[in-house]
Amino acid sequence: MGFDGDFKKLDGEFRISPDECVTCGCCIELAPLNIDWVANEENPSAVILKQPETEAEVTDVARAADNCMVDCIKFVGQDPRVDAALEQAELKRLEALPKLRF
C-alpha cells in the first residue's frame, strides 16, 4: 500500500486531516486495511486509502477515529452503521475510565 499524493481520489465519509495528523501510527495499527501512510516525506500523514465497507472495517476505522489523540480522523457521512460504531467505541472508552471519588 501507499498513497500517491492525489487527495481527490480519497473522497468519502471518513477523512484524515493531514495538517492535524501527528504520525503516531495508532490509526494504521487499528485499521490497517483502510488506513496507511502518505508517500510524501515533506508532509507525512496517515490517509484513508479505502473507505470501510464491511462491518468489521467500519468498526476498525471508528475505533481508530475514537483513539486518535488529535482527533484528525473525521466522519462526514450519514451511515447509521458508522454512527452506531462510533457510539459503541465511545461507550467502551468511557467504561474504561477510572471512577473518580470525591
N, CA, C and O atoms as a Tinker XYZ file with bonds, in Angstrom:
   408  protein
     1  N      0.838000   -1.183000    0.000000    73     2
     2  CA     0.000000    0.000000    0.000000    64     1     3
     3  C      0.877000    1.238000    0.000000    63     2     4     5
     4  O      2.085000    1.165000    0.223000    81     3
     5  N      0.261000    2.345000   -0.248000    73     3     6
     6  CA     0.939000    3.625000   -0.233000    64     5     7
     7  C      0.093000    4.632000   -0.960000    63     6     8     9
     8  O     -0.641000    4.283000   -1.884000    81     7
     9  N      0.186000    5.865000   -0.556000    73     7    10
    10  CA    -0.624000    6.930000   -1.131000    64     9    11
    11  C      0.203000    7.693000   -2.147000    63    10    12    13
    12  O      1.353000    8.042000   -1.880000    81    11
    13  N     -0.377000    7.955000   -3.316000    73    11    14
    14  CA     0.382000    8.621000   -4.373000    64    13    15
    15  C      0.286000   10.141000   -4.335000    63    14    16    17
    16  O      0.860000   10.807000   -5.196000    81    15
    17  N     -0.423000   10.705000   -3.364000    73    15    18
    18  CA    -0.489000   12.153000   -3.223000    64    17    19
    19  C     -1.718000   12.805000   -3.809000    63    18    20    21
    20  O     -1.894000   14.013000   -3.649000    81    19
    21  N     -2.587000   12.051000   -4.489000    73    19    22
    22  CA    -3.777000   12.627000   -5.106000    64    21    23
    23  C     -4.959000   12.517000   -4.146000    63    22    24    25
    24  O     -5.643000   11.494000   -4.112000    81    23
    25  N     -5.201000   13.590000   -3.355000    73    23    26
    26  CA    -6.270000   13.573000   -2.367000    64    25    27
    27  C     -7.654000   13.536000   -3.001000    63    26    28    29
    28  O     -8.621000   13.182000   -2.327000    81    27
    29  N     -7.778000   13.893000   -4.283000    73    27    30
    30  CA    -9.084000   13.862000   -4.954000    64    29    31
    31  C     -9.641000   12.442000   -5.027000    63    30    32    33
    32  O    -10.855000   12.253000   -5.101000    81    31
    33  N     -8.764000   11.451000   -5.006000    73    31    34
    34  CA    -9.202000   10.056000   -5.045000    64    33    35
    35  C     -9.772000    9.591000   -3.710000    63    34    36    37
    36  O    -10.378000    8.522000   -3.631000    81    35
    37  N     -9.582000   10.383000   -2.671000    73    35    38
    38  CA    -9.874000    9.925000   -1.326000    64    37    39
    39  C    -11.194000   10.431000   -0.772000    63    38    40    41
    40  O    -11.440000   10.320000    0.429000    81    39
    41  N    -12.041000   10.981000   -1.616000    73    39    42
    42  CA   -13.331000   11.440000   -1.128000    64    41    43
    43  C    -14.088000   10.268000   -0.521000    63    42    44    45
    44  O    -14.057000    9.151000   -1.037000    81    43
    45  N    -14.749000   10.538000    0.556000    73    43    46
    46  CA   -15.523000    9.516000    1.223000    64    45    47
    47  C    -16.003000   10.024000    2.560000    63    46    48    49
    48  O    -15.761000   11.173000    2.927000    81    47
    49  N    -16.679000    9.167000    3.279000    73    47    50
    50  CA   -17.262000    9.566000    4.550000    64    49    51
    51  C    -16.217000    9.748000    5.645000    63    50    52    53
    52  O    -16.387000   10.598000    6.519000    81    51
    53  N    -15.138000    8.965000    5.614000    73    51    54
    54  CA   -14.049000    9.138000    6.571000    64    53    55
    55  C    -12.913000    9.871000    5.880000    63    54    56    57
    56  O    -12.581000    9.574000    4.733000    81    55
    57  N    -12.320000   10.827000    6.578000    73    55    58
    58  CA   -11.175000   11.558000    6.047000    64    57    59
    59  C    -10.207000   11.834000    7.183000    63    58    60    61
    60  O    -10.600000   11.927000    8.346000    81    59
    61  N     -8.945000   11.962000    6.831000    73    59    62
    62  CA    -7.922000   12.324000    7.811000    64    61    63
    63  C     -7.367000   13.678000    7.401000    63    62    64    65
    64  O     -6.964000   13.875000    6.255000    81    63
    65  N     -7.351000   14.598000    8.338000    73    63    66
    66  CA    -6.797000   15.924000    8.088000    64    65    67
    67  C     -5.276000   15.850000    8.170000    63    66    68    69
    68  O     -4.732000   15.655000    9.257000    81    67
    69  N     -4.575000   16.002000    7.038000    73    67    70
    70  CA    -3.111000   15.867000    7.066000    64    69    71
    71  C     -2.434000   16.963000    7.883000    63    70    72    73
    72  O     -1.326000   16.766000    8.382000    81    71
    73  N     -3.082000   18.104000    8.023000    73    71    74
    74  CA    -2.498000   19.195000    8.802000    64    73    75
    75  C     -2.557000   18.925000   10.304000    63    74    76    77
    76  O     -1.812000   19.531000   11.074000    81    75
    77  N     -3.437000   18.018000   10.721000    73    75    78
    78  CA    -3.582000   17.705000   12.147000    64    77    79
    79  C     -2.876000   16.413000   12.550000    63    78    80    81
    80  O     -2.542000   16.240000   13.722000    81    79
    81  N     -2.646000   15.516000   11.618000    73    79    82
    82  CA    -2.040000   14.216000   11.913000    64    81    83
    83  C     -0.626000   14.397000   12.461000    63    82    84    85
    84  O      0.181000   15.137000   11.898000    81    83
    85  N     -0.341000   13.712000   13.563000    73    83    86
    86  CA     0.987000   13.783000   14.182000    64    85    87
    87  C      1.810000   12.521000   13.910000    63    86    88    89
    88  O      2.849000   12.311000   14.535000    81    87
    89  N      1.352000   11.696000   12.993000    73    87    90
    90  CA     2.042000   10.479000   12.538000    64    89    91
    91  C      2.395000    9.520000   13.675000    63    90    92    93
    92  O      3.488000    8.956000   13.712000    81    91
    93  N      1.453000    9.348000   14.598000    73    91    94
    94  CA     1.690000    8.417000   15.716000    64    93    95
    95  C      1.562000    6.957000   15.270000    63    94    96    97
    96  O      2.168000    6.068000   15.867000    81    95
    97  N      0.772000    6.712000   14.218000    73    95    98
    98  CA     0.618000    5.348000   13.705000    64    97    99
    99  C     -0.489000    4.542000   14.353000    63    98   100   101
   100  O     -0.739000    3.409000   13.942000    81    99
   101  N     -1.155000    5.091000   15.351000    73    99   102
   102  CA    -2.222000    4.368000   16.055000    64   101   103
   103  C     -3.333000    3.943000   15.094000    63   102   104   105
   104  O     -3.798000    2.805000   15.147000    81   103
   105  N     -3.755000    4.846000   14.224000    73   103   106
   106  CA    -4.868000    4.537000   13.318000    64   105   107
   107  C     -4.509000    3.427000   12.336000    63   106   108   109
   108  O     -5.359000    2.609000   11.982000    81   107
   109  N     -3.262000    3.397000   11.899000    73   107   110
   110  CA    -2.817000    2.366000   10.961000    64   109   111
   111  C     -2.785000    1.005000   11.653000    63   110   112   113
   112  O     -3.099000   -0.022000   11.051000    81   111
   113  N     -2.408000    1.019000   12.903000    73   111   114
   114  CA    -2.403000   -0.225000   13.682000    64   113   115
   115  C     -3.820000   -0.755000   13.890000    63   114   116   117
   116  O     -4.043000   -1.965000   13.852000    81   115
   117  N     -4.784000    0.154000   14.111000    73   115   118
   118  CA    -6.160000   -0.255000   14.394000    64   117   119
   119  C     -6.974000   -0.568000   13.137000    63   118   120   121
   120  O     -7.909000   -1.367000   13.189000    81   119
   121  N     -6.628000    0.054000   12.015000    73   119   122
   122  CA    -7.395000   -0.161000   10.773000    64   121   123
   123  C     -6.450000   -0.298000    9.580000    63   122   124   125
   124  O     -6.484000    0.528000    8.668000    81   123
   125  N     -5.609000   -1.330000    9.579000    73   123   126
   126  CA    -4.595000   -1.460000    8.523000    64   125   127
   127  C     -5.148000   -1.727000    7.128000    63   126   128   129
   128  O     -4.455000   -1.481000    6.140000    81   127
   129  N     -6.366000   -2.219000    7.026000    73   127   130
   130  CA    -6.952000   -2.464000    5.705000    64   129   131
   131  C     -7.472000   -1.180000    5.068000    63   130   132   133
   132  O     -7.747000   -1.147000    3.869000    81   131
   133  N     -7.608000   -0.124000    5.867000    73   131   134
   134  CA    -8.223000    1.101000    5.373000    64   133   135
   135  C     -7.333000    2.333000    5.460000    63   134   136   137
   136  O     -7.554000    3.309000    4.743000    81   135
   137  N     -6.336000    2.297000    6.324000    73   135   138
   138  CA    -5.507000    3.485000    6.569000    64   137   139
   139  C     -4.039000    3.132000    6.365000    63   138   140   141
   140  O     -3.581000    2.064000    6.770000    81   139
   141  N     -3.305000    4.055000    5.725000    73   139   142
   142  CA    -1.873000    3.860000    5.506000    64   141   143
   143  C     -1.194000    5.228000    5.526000    63   142   144   145
   144  O     -1.842000    6.250000    5.751000    81   143
   145  N      0.117000    5.236000    5.288000    73   143   146
   146  CA     0.884000    6.474000    5.268000    64   145   147
   147  C      0.849000    7.140000    3.907000    63   146   148   149
   148  O      0.745000    6.462000    2.885000    81   147
   149  N      0.933000    8.450000    3.885000    73   147   150
   150  CA     1.120000    9.220000    2.656000    64   149   151
   151  C      2.584000    9.058000    2.260000    63   150   152   153
   152  O      3.478000    9.159000    3.101000    81   151
   153  N      2.820000    8.810000    0.988000    73   151   154
   154  CA     4.191000    8.687000    0.499000    64   153   155
   155  C      4.728000   10.078000    0.170000    63   154   156   157
   156  O      5.041000   10.370000   -0.984000    81   155
   157  N      4.834000   10.925000    1.178000    73   155   158
   158  CA     5.283000   12.297000    0.996000    64   157   159
   159  C      6.142000   12.660000    2.202000    63   158   160   161
   160  O      5.619000   12.865000    3.298000    81   159
   161  N      7.435000   12.737000    2.010000    73   159   162
   162  CA     8.332000   12.989000    3.132000    64   161   163
   163  C      8.242000   14.415000    3.658000    63   162   164   165
   164  O      8.596000   14.665000    4.810000    81   163
   165  N      7.776000   15.358000    2.840000    73   163   166
   166  CA     7.680000   16.749000    3.278000    64   165   167
   167  C      6.551000   16.965000    4.277000    63   166   168   169
   168  O      6.685000   17.773000    5.196000    81   167
   169  N      5.450000   16.260000    4.110000    73   167   170
   170  CA     4.294000   16.421000    4.992000    64   169   171
   171  C      3.704000   15.044000    5.280000    63   170   172   173
   172  O      2.644000   14.707000    4.753000    81   171
   173  N      4.378000   14.241000    6.110000    73   171   174
   174  CA     3.878000   12.886000    6.377000    64   173   175
   175  C      2.533000   12.931000    7.103000    63   174   176   177
   176  O      2.278000   13.804000    7.933000    81   175
   177  N      1.692000   11.971000    6.765000    73   175   178
   178  CA     0.370000   11.896000    7.367000    64   177   179
   179  C     -0.216000   10.524000    7.084000    63   178   180   181
   180  O      0.146000    9.860000    6.113000    81   179
   181  N     -1.133000   10.114000    7.957000    73   179   182
   182  CA    -1.931000    8.932000    7.645000    64   181   183
   183  C     -3.028000    9.366000    6.680000    63   182   184   185
   184  O     -3.368000   10.547000    6.607000    81   183
   185  N     -3.574000    8.416000    5.946000    73   183   186
   186  CA    -4.615000    8.723000    4.973000    64   185   187
   187  C     -5.569000    7.540000    4.861000    63   186   188   189
   188  O     -5.148000    6.390000    4.981000    81   187
   189  N     -6.847000    7.816000    4.632000    73   187   190
   190  CA    -7.826000    6.760000    4.377000    64   189   191
   191  C     -7.638000    6.316000    2.928000    63   190   192   193
   192  O     -7.972000    7.053000    2.001000    81   191
   193  N     -7.113000    5.133000    2.740000    73   191   194
   194  CA    -6.901000    4.630000    1.377000    64   193   195
   195  C     -8.138000    3.943000    0.831000    63   194   196   197
   196  O     -8.378000    3.943000   -0.377000    81   195
   197  N     -8.919000    3.361000    1.722000    73   195   198
   198  CA   -10.105000    2.614000    1.309000    64   197   199
   199  C    -11.184000    2.866000    2.355000    63   198   200   201
   200  O    -10.992000    2.594000    3.540000    81   199
   201  N    -12.310000    3.383000    1.906000    73   199   202
   202  CA   -13.418000    3.599000    2.824000    64   201   203
   203  C    -13.907000    2.249000    3.342000    63   202   204   205
   204  O    -13.932000    1.273000    2.593000    81   203
   205  N    -14.296000    2.185000    4.611000    73   203   206
   206  CA   -14.752000    0.904000    5.162000    64   205   207
   207  C    -16.018000    0.420000    4.476000    63   206   208   209
   208  O    -16.932000    1.200000    4.209000    81   207
   209  N    -16.061000   -0.874000    4.195000    73   207   210
   210  CA   -17.217000   -1.471000    3.522000    64   209   211
   211  C    -17.915000   -2.503000    4.402000    63   210   212   213
   212  O    -19.144000   -2.550000    4.463000    81   211
   213  N    -17.130000   -3.322000    5.076000    73   211   214
   214  CA   -17.722000   -4.372000    5.910000    64   213   215
   215  C    -17.960000   -3.841000    7.321000    63   214   216   217
   216  O    -17.438000   -2.791000    7.696000    81   215
   217  N    -18.749000   -4.572000    8.092000    73   215   218
   218  CA   -18.988000   -4.189000    9.495000    64   217   219
   219  C    -17.670000   -4.134000   10.269000    63   218   220   221
   220  O    -17.459000   -3.239000   11.087000    81   219
   221  N    -16.787000   -5.097000   10.004000    73   219   222
   222  CA   -15.502000   -5.132000   10.708000    64   221   223
   223  C    -14.661000   -3.907000   10.361000    63   222   224   225
   224  O    -14.026000   -3.321000   11.238000    81   223
   225  N    -14.653000   -3.517000    9.088000    73   223   226
   226  CA   -13.891000   -2.335000    8.682000    64   225   227
   227  C    -14.485000   -1.063000    9.286000    63   226   228   229
   228  O    -13.747000   -0.182000    9.727000    81   227
   229  N    -15.810000   -0.967000    9.306000    73   227   230
   230  CA   -16.468000    0.191000    9.924000    64   229   231
   231  C    -16.055000    0.285000   11.387000    63   230   232   233
   232  O    -15.716000    1.363000   11.875000    81   231
   233  N    -16.084000   -0.838000   12.078000    73   231   234
   234  CA   -15.703000   -0.869000   13.491000    64   233   235
   235  C    -14.245000   -0.477000   13.667000    63   234   236   237
   236  O    -13.921000    0.306000   14.559000    81   235
   237  N    -13.356000   -1.011000   12.827000    73   235   238
   238  CA   -11.929000   -0.705000   12.945000    64   237   239
   239  C    -11.641000    0.777000   12.721000    63   238   240   241
   240  O    -10.880000    1.378000   13.479000    81   239
   241  N    -12.238000    1.370000   11.694000    73   239   242
   242  CA   -11.982000    2.783000   11.415000    64   241   243
   243  C    -12.627000    3.665000   12.487000    63   242   244   245
   244  O    -12.070000    4.700000   12.851000    81   243
   245  N    -13.784000    3.266000   12.987000    73   243   246
   246  CA   -14.413000    4.010000   14.083000    64   245   247
   247  C    -13.536000    3.956000   15.329000    63   246   248   249
   248  O    -13.394000    4.958000   16.029000    81   247
   249  N    -12.945000    2.791000   15.612000    73   247   250
   250  CA   -12.026000    2.675000   16.757000    64   249   251
   251  C    -10.801000    3.548000   16.547000    63   250   252   253
   252  O    -10.319000    4.188000   17.482000    81   251
   253  N    -10.294000    3.573000   15.310000    73   251   254
   254  CA    -9.137000    4.425000   15.008000    64   253   255
   255  C     -9.482000    5.893000   15.237000    63   254   256   257
   256  O     -8.689000    6.640000   15.811000    81   255
   257  N    -10.665000    6.304000   14.790000    73   255   258
   258  CA   -11.097000    7.690000   14.991000    64   257   259
   259  C    -11.238000    7.994000   16.470000    63   258   260   261
   260  O    -10.829000    9.060000   16.930000    81   259
   261  N    -11.808000    7.076000   17.209000    73   259   262
   262  CA   -12.028000    7.277000   18.638000    64   261   263
   263  C    -10.719000    7.345000   19.407000    63   262   264   265
   264  O    -10.627000    8.062000   20.403000    81   263
   265  N     -9.706000    6.612000   18.962000    73   263   266
   266  CA    -8.425000    6.562000   19.667000    64   265   267
   267  C     -7.405000    7.575000   19.168000    63   266   268   269
   268  O     -6.301000    7.658000   19.708000    81   267
   269  N     -7.756000    8.339000   18.156000    73   267   270
   270  CA    -6.826000    9.338000   17.621000    64   269   271
   271  C     -6.620000   10.442000   18.660000    63   270   272   273
   272  O     -7.573000   11.109000   19.063000    81   271
   273  N     -5.380000   10.628000   19.086000    73   271   274
   274  CA    -5.100000   11.587000   20.159000    64   273   275
   275  C     -5.290000   13.036000   19.739000    63   274   276   277
   276  O     -5.414000   13.909000   20.598000    81   275
   277  N     -5.317000   13.312000   18.445000    73   275   278
   278  CA    -5.501000   14.695000   17.994000    64   277   279
   279  C     -6.813000   14.874000   17.218000    63   278   280   281
   280  O     -7.054000   15.934000   16.640000    81   279
   281  N     -7.647000   13.851000   17.205000    73   279   282
   282  CA    -8.951000   13.904000   16.530000    64   281   283
   283  C     -8.861000   14.352000   15.074000    63   282   284   285
   284  O     -9.660000   15.172000   14.622000    81   283
   285  N     -7.898000   13.819000   14.350000    73   283   286
   286  CA    -7.748000   14.226000   12.943000    64   285   287
   287  C     -8.534000   13.338000   11.988000    63   286   288   289
   288  O     -8.588000   13.630000   10.794000    81   287
   289  N     -9.146000   12.256000   12.480000    73   287   290
   290  CA    -9.964000   11.397000   11.628000    64   289   291
   291  C    -11.398000   11.884000   11.738000    63   290   292   293
   292  O    -11.995000   11.871000   12.815000    81   291
   293  N    -11.938000   12.313000   10.610000    73   291   294
   294  CA   -13.266000   12.919000   10.588000    64   293   295
   295  C    -14.254000   11.998000    9.872000    63   294   296   297
   296  O    -13.915000   11.356000    8.878000    81   295
   297  N    -15.468000   11.946000   10.390000    73   295   298
   298  CA   -16.560000   11.244000    9.722000    64   297   299
   299  C    -17.522000   12.310000    9.223000    63   298   300   301
   300  O    -18.103000   13.046000   10.021000    81   299
   301  N    -17.692000   12.398000    7.921000    73   299   302
   302  CA   -18.540000   13.439000    7.331000    64   301   303
   303  C    -19.757000   12.849000    6.629000    63   302   304   305
   304  O    -20.415000   13.529000    5.841000    81   303
   305  N    -20.051000   11.603000    6.911000    73   303   306
   306  CA   -21.162000   10.932000    6.254000    64   305   307
   307  C    -22.376000   10.802000    7.143000    63   306   308   309
   308  O    -22.469000   11.417000    8.205000    81   307
   309  N    -23.313000    9.977000    6.675000    73   307   310
   310  CA   -24.549000    9.760000    7.410000    64   309   311
   311  C    -24.901000    8.281000    7.498000    63   310   312   313
   312  O    -26.075000    7.926000    7.598000    81   311
   313  N    -23.908000    7.431000    7.463000    73   311   314
   314  CA   -24.125000    5.994000    7.527000    64   313   315
   315  C    -24.475000    5.609000    8.964000    63   314   316   317
   316  O    -23.654000    5.807000    9.860000    81   315
   317  N    -25.674000    5.061000    9.210000    73   315   318
   318  CA   -26.054000    4.699000   10.577000    64   317   319
   319  C    -25.149000    3.638000   11.203000    63   318   320   321
   320  O    -25.014000    3.588000   12.426000    81   319
   321  N    -24.526000    2.787000   10.379000    73   319   322
   322  CA   -23.593000    1.788000   10.917000    64   321   323
   323  C    -22.397000    2.477000   11.570000    63   322   324   325
   324  O    -21.905000    2.043000   12.612000    81   323
   325  N    -21.943000    3.556000   10.941000    73   323   326
   326  CA   -20.795000    4.276000   11.477000    64   325   327
   327  C    -21.189000    5.003000   12.758000    63   326   328   329
   328  O    -20.449000    4.990000   13.741000    81   327
   329  N    -22.350000    5.632000   12.740000    73   327   330
   330  CA   -22.831000    6.297000   13.958000    64   329   331
   331  C    -22.892000    5.310000   15.120000    63   330   332   333
   332  O    -22.478000    5.632000   16.234000    81   331
   333  N    -23.404000    4.115000   14.864000    73   331   334
   334  CA   -23.509000    3.100000   15.914000    64   333   335
   335  C    -22.122000    2.651000   16.376000    63   334   336   337
   336  O    -21.892000    2.485000   17.574000    81   335
   337  N    -21.202000    2.456000   15.439000    73   335   338
   338  CA   -19.845000    2.020000   15.801000    64   337   339
   339  C    -19.124000    3.097000   16.600000    63   338   340   341
   340  O    -18.420000    2.789000   17.562000    81   339
   341  N    -19.295000    4.367000   16.209000    73   339   342
   342  CA   -18.666000    5.455000   16.959000    64   341   343
   343  C    -19.264000    5.561000   18.357000    63   342   344   345
   344  O    -18.550000    5.782000   19.335000    81   343
   345  N    -20.566000    5.403000   18.438000    73   343   346
   346  CA   -21.225000    5.452000   19.749000    64   345   347
   347  C    -20.734000    4.314000   20.629000    63   346   348   349
   348  O    -20.458000    4.524000   21.810000    81   347
   349  N    -20.620000    3.111000   20.075000    73   347   350
   350  CA   -20.153000    1.956000   20.834000    64   349   351
   351  C    -18.706000    2.159000   21.278000    63   350   352   353
   352  O    -18.349000    1.827000   22.408000    81   351
   353  N    -17.872000    2.703000   20.391000    73   351   354
   354  CA   -16.478000    2.959000   20.753000    64   353   355
   355  C    -16.405000    3.958000   21.896000    63   354   356   357
   356  O    -15.605000    3.784000   22.816000    81   355
   357  N    -17.216000    4.988000   21.854000    73   355   358
   358  CA   -17.237000    5.991000   22.924000    64   357   359
   359  C    -17.687000    5.361000   24.238000    63   358   360   361
   360  O    -17.113000    5.644000   25.290000    81   359
   361  N    -18.694000    4.522000   24.186000    73   359   362
   362  CA   -19.175000    3.871000   25.411000    64   361   363
   363  C    -18.099000    2.986000   26.024000    63   362   364   365
   364  O    -17.913000    2.985000   27.241000    81   363
   365  N    -17.395000    2.236000   25.192000    73   363   366
   366  CA   -16.339000    1.360000   25.709000    64   365   367
   367  C    -15.218000    2.183000   26.326000    63   366   368   369
   368  O    -14.653000    1.805000   27.352000    81   367
   369  N    -14.899000    3.307000   25.699000    73   367   370
   370  CA   -13.837000    4.151000   26.231000    64   369   371
   371  C    -14.263000    4.736000   27.583000    63   370   372   373
   372  O    -13.469000    4.777000   28.523000    81   371
   373  N    -15.501000    5.183000   27.672000    73   371   374
   374  CA   -15.984000    5.752000   28.923000    64   373   375
   375  C    -16.024000    4.711000   30.033000    63   374   376   377
   376  O    -15.729000    5.018000   31.188000    81   375
   377  N    -16.391000    3.476000   29.682000    73   375   378
   378  CA   -16.421000    2.403000   30.682000    64   377   379
   379  C    -15.024000    2.095000   31.201000    63   378   380   381
   380  O    -14.876000    1.651000   32.340000    81   379
   381  N    -14.012000    2.320000   30.401000    73   379   382
   382  CA   -12.633000    2.006000   30.797000    64   381   383
   383  C    -12.010000    3.100000   31.662000    63   382   384   385
   384  O    -10.973000    2.869000   32.284000    81   383
   385  N    -12.611000    4.266000   31.715000    73   383   386
   386  CA   -12.059000    5.349000   32.517000    64   385   387
   387  C    -12.195000    5.035000   33.997000    63   386   388   389
   388  O    -13.188000    4.441000   34.416000    81   387
   389  N    -11.216000    5.424000   34.786000    73   387   390
   390  CA   -11.315000    5.175000   36.234000    64   389   391
   391  C    -12.433000    5.998000   36.846000    63   390   392   393
   392  O    -12.711000    7.110000   36.398000    81   391
   393  N    -13.058000    5.465000   37.843000    73   391   394
   394  CA   -14.125000    6.186000   38.540000    64   393   395
   395  C    -13.503000    7.206000   39.488000    63   394   396   397
   396  O    -12.601000    6.883000   40.262000    81   395
   397  N    -13.984000    8.409000   39.420000    73   395   398
   398  CA   -13.462000    9.468000   40.297000    64   397   399
   399  C    -14.228000    9.450000   41.618000    63   398   400   401
   400  O    -15.440000    9.235000   41.644000    81   399
   401  N    -13.519000    9.673000   42.689000    73   399   402
   402  CA   -14.157000    9.718000   44.006000    64   401   403
   403  C    -13.880000   11.076000   44.626000    63   402   404   405
   404  O    -12.763000   11.591000   44.573000    81   403
   405  N    -14.909000   11.634000   45.206000    73   403   406
   406  CA   -14.778000   12.953000   45.838000    64   405   407
   407  C    -14.992000   12.844000   47.310000    63   406   408
   408  O    -14.923000   13.848000   48.020000    81   407
